[in-house]
Amino acid sequence: MATDADMDGYVSDESGGDDCNDSDPMVHPNAHEAEEWEVDDLTPILPGSFGGIVGSTSLIMDGDVPRILCARGSWPAEPGAVLLGQEEGSWTTDDLGTEDPVFLTALSIDEDGKLHAAMAVGSVPTQLTYATSSASGWTTAQIVPNAYPLGIRVDESGWVSIAYQSDNSLALARGIEGVWDVEELGFTADCGGWRAATIDSRVAHFAWGNPCNGKYDEFSHPEYVTNSDGLWTSETITEDLWTGNSFAITLDAAGAAHVAIAAAADSSLGGTDYAWRSDAGWVVERVGPDPGPAIGVAVDAEGTVHVISSLHHNARDPSGTWTSEAYSDMEAQSVRVAVSAIALHVAFVTAQGEPFHARRSLVNGIDDDCDGIVR
């Protein structure tokens, strides 16, 4: 009798099938294997109102399911924000029902699996808007005007923290049950600057720089800002680089910050840089030649750092060894990166506004696709 104990759609080899491990639904013929990138064109999935164009995305993992929030906003601005999710190989859509243009977004998921989003909504000036999902749809609330979200996190008590930029300054909003407190941090760039943020519970971590002043001014070099000690502090990541196109920041399992920079160097040659904080201070490594503007970073459970640039996936294993590979033959204008227990995910948008999702299985020492080769 044919059996499929793990219900992955493949019969066990012991009963005449080709599933080499019938106790693990992630192991079967045609499973994603390490060293392979699979790229999905998301344009056909978008609502017709998007016209096939996306201005920006945000990405989180819901277990092993990627959730991508696509914003239609571009110039001229058009209404639209839609959440995409890939479950059992098929993509689903959930329209947030926004009638105004949506620009930058940030996305989070709480312990109960409820989704939370921060969005810049409306034509200039935009409104920093908080949105949350429920069985009856999405509800939204405006927080402050003229602001763009950088990161969002919901802690175990239900407090929502949103890191954002407002009037070219770093800021943090915290709210629960519809009541919000706003704190402007006093770190300001003259003409907008480039910045990124991540949040661990209620502790925020920013990477940023001011590209407008001369490169030897105080905030022209990449900076790291946090309130991890209860007070807001700023440190220069390096004085060997000055601010380039964009930043990305993430935390590892121990809460340490990792920063990726699409940077311009003193020689005026751009490139992709990675910075991490050792006991002796910040360490910066040149990863590759891609100057941006796309940049993303994530750290997997094994401690491997993944830096995604406009064209390349650069991986630094726990021993400090870097490898590099192309993840797509299309140049990305913006990227977002996330990891699950089994895969690395990249959401990226081309200069033409075309959205894509790329997935690569992580090396796990298992013959995932039953081809007799263990990676």
N, C-alpha and C positions, 0 to 999 in steps of 0.2 A: 504494500500500500504506500502510495506517494505521500510524503509528509513535508510540511513547511512550518516547522515549530516556531520560527521567529517571525512568521507572517510577513516576509519581505518580498513575496511573489516568486520565490525560487525554491524548487524542491531540493531536499538534501541529497548529497551524492550517495549516502548510504541507502537511499530508497530509489536510486536510479536517476536522480537529478544532477545538477551541477553546482549546487551551493556547498562550498567546502566547509562552512561553519554555520550550521542551522540554528545556533543559539544566539547569534549576533545579527540583528537586522541590517547593520551597516556593512556586513561582509556578504558579497554575492557577485556573480558575474555582472559586468557593466557598472560596478560601483566606482566612485571616484577614487583614483589612486594618486599617491604622492607624485610630484614632478609633472603633473598635468594641469594645465589651465583650461577651464571651460568658460567661455564668454557668451553672455546672453545680451542680445539687443532688446532694450526695454521699450523702444519707441512704439512697437505695435500694441503694447499693453496700455499705453497712456490713454486717457480720455480724449475724445476728438477735439475738445476745447483747447488742448495743449498745442495742437498743430504740430505735434512731433518734436517740440522743443522744450528743454528743461534748462532753467537758469542755475539751479544748485540742488544738491542732495544732502541728506544726512543718513547715517547708517548705524543700526545696532543689531545685536544678535538676540533673538528670542529662543533660547536654547540653541538648537542647530538651524533655526529658521532665520534668514536675513530679513530685516524690515528696513525698507528704504523710503524715506520721505522725500518726494520730488516737488520742488517749487517751480512754478511756471515763470516767475518774475524775471524779466529782462527789460531791456530798453528798446521800444516802448513797453511799459509794464502791462502784463495781462493777468487776469485773475487765475487762480488755480493752485491747489496743493492736493496731492494724492499719495496715499501710503501703499506701497507695493510689498508683497510678501511671497516667498517661494516655499510652498509646502508640497512634499511628495512629487517634486519635479515640475509643478505647475505654479504659475504666478497668479496672485489674486490682487485686486485693487479695492481700495477704500477711499472714496472721495471725502475730503474734510469739509466740503461745502462752503469754502471761502468764496465770497463774491468780490473781494478786493485782491489786488496783486500781492503775492507772497514772495519775499526775497529769501534771505538766509534763514536756515532752520537748524534746530538741534532736537535730538530725539532721545528718549530714555524709557526704561521699563521698570516697574516696581516689583516688589517681591510677590505680588499677586498676579503678575502678568499683565497689568494695566499699562497702557501706553500713555506717555506724556510728551508733549512737543512744545517748543518755544519757537516763535516765528516773528519775522519782521513783516508786518502786514500794512498794506496801503501805499499809495504814492507818497513821495517825499512831502512832509516828514512821515516816516513809518511809525507804526505803533508796535512796541514789544508786546506780543500776544501769547498767552498761555493757553494750550488746548489739551484736553484729555478725553480719552475714549470711554465709552460705556456701551451697554447693550442697546441703547436707543440712539447711538451715534456720538458725534463729537460736540463738546461744549467748549466755548472760548471765553476768555476774559482779557481785557487790555490792562497792561501794567504801567508802562511809561511811554511817552512819545519819543520819536527820533532816536531809536535804539535798534541794535542788531544783535541777535543771540550768538553766543559762542559755545555754550555748553549747558546742559540741564541734568539734574540728578534728583531723585526722590529717596529720602532716607527711610529707615525702618519705622519711624514715627509718623510718616506722612508729610513731612516738611519738603517742599519743593524749593530747590536752589537753582537759580538761573544766572550764569555768568554772561555778561553782555558788554557791548561798547555803546557809549552814549556821548554825543558831542565830542567824539575823539578821545574819550576817557574810558578807563576800565571801571566796571561797576558790577554789583552783585545784588540780586533781588531774592528774598526769601519769603515764602508764603505758605499758609495752611488755611484750609476752609475759606478761601476767598479773601483773606486779609494778607496784604503784602507790605514788607519793609524793604526799602531800597537804600543801598549804601554805595556812594561814589568814592572810589579809592584814591583819587588825586593823582593818578599816573596818566598823563595826557600827551598825545602826539599832535603836532601842529596841523597836520593835514590828513588825519585818519590813521595812518600807520597800518601795520600788518600784525595780526594777533590771533591767538588761539587759546582755548581754555578747556580744562577738564575738572571734574568735581568728584571728590571722595567724601561721601556723606555730606557734611556741611563745610568741608575744607575745599577751597578753590585754588587752582593752580593755573597761572597765565604764562604764556610765552608771547613776547611782543617786541616791537621796535618802532622807532620813529624815523621814517625815511626822508623827512623834509629838511631837518637841520643838517649842518655839515657833519661828516661822518665821525668827527672827533668830539661832537657834543655828547652830553651826558647819556641820552637815551637813543643814540644812533646805533649802538651795538645791540645785539640780541639781549633781552632781559628776561628774567624769571621772577614772577611775583606770586606770593602765597601768604595765606594767613594760618599756616600749619601750627605756628606757635602762639596763636591767639591774636597776634598783631600783624598788620600788613607790612611785609618786608620786600625789598627788591634787590636782586643781585645781577650783576653782569655775567652772562654766560661765557662770553669771550670778547676780547678786544681785537682779535685777529680777523673778525668778520664784521661787516656792517650790514644793516638790514636789507634783505632782498625782497623777493616776491611774496613769500608766505611762510607761515609756521604751522606745525602740528604738535600736539602734546598728548601724552597718555601716561598712565600709571601702571606699574607692574604689581604683582601680587603682594609685595611688601610695602606698597604705597610710594615707591620712589618714582620720580618724574623722569620721563624720557622725551626729548624734544627733537623734532626734525625741522630742518631749515632749508628752504630754497633760497640760497644766499648769493650775494655778490661779495667777492673777496677783495682784498687790498689791490690785487692786480687787475681788478675790474672784470675778472673772469668768473662767471657764475658757476654754481654747482649745488649738489645735494649734500647737506651736512647733517650729522647726528650728534647730539650732545646728551651726556648722562652725568649724573652727579655722584662722584666718588667721595670717600671720607676726606680727601684732600681738596675737593672742589670740583668744578665742572671740567669734564674731559670732552673735547670735540674731535670728531673723526670725519674726514672727507670720504663720502660714500661713493659718489659718482659724478658725472659731468652734467647731468640734467639740471638746468637752472630754475626750473619752475615754469609757470606759477603753481602747478599741482604739487602737493606734498601731503603725506599721511604717515602715521606711525601706529604700530600696535605691538604688544608683547604677548606671546602665547604662554601656555601653562608650563612649558619646558624652559622658559626663559629666553627663547630666541626672539630677537627684535626684528620686526619687519618694517622697513622704510619703503614707502611707495612714492615714486616720483612720476613725472609726466609720461615716462616710457618704461621704467624698470621697477622690478621688485628686488630690493636689496635686503638680504637676510644676514644677521649677525648671530652666530650660534653662541652658546654660553662660554665657549673657549675664546671668543673674540674674533673668530674667523668670518670674513665676509664672503658671500657669494652674490652674484647678480644675474638676473635673467629678465627678458621682456615678458610682460604679462599680457600684452596686446600689441597689434600692429597699428593701432590708432593712438595718436598723441592726446593725452588727457589735459583738459584745461583746469579741472578741479577733481579731487579724489577724496573719498572717505574710506577708512579701513576698519575692519573689525575681525576678531577671531572667535571661533567657537572651540569646543574640545577637539574637533576633528578637521576643521578647515579654516583657511584664510579667505576673507571676502573683501572685495574692492568694489565700491560704487564709483563710477567716474563719468564725467561729462566731457565731450569733445568741444573744440572751439566753435563748432556748428550747432551746439546745443543738443547733441544726440546722447542719450543716457545709456549706459551699459552696466552690467554686473559681471564681475569675474570671480571665479572660485577656484581655489587650489587646495587639495587635500594636504594635510600636514603629515610629515613622516611619522609613522606610528609603530613600525616594526611588525606590521600585520599584512598578510596577503589579502588586501581588501577586495580585489576583483577576481580572486581564485585563479590567477594565471600561473601560480607556482613560484612567483617572485615576491620575496618579502622586502619591503622598503622601510 
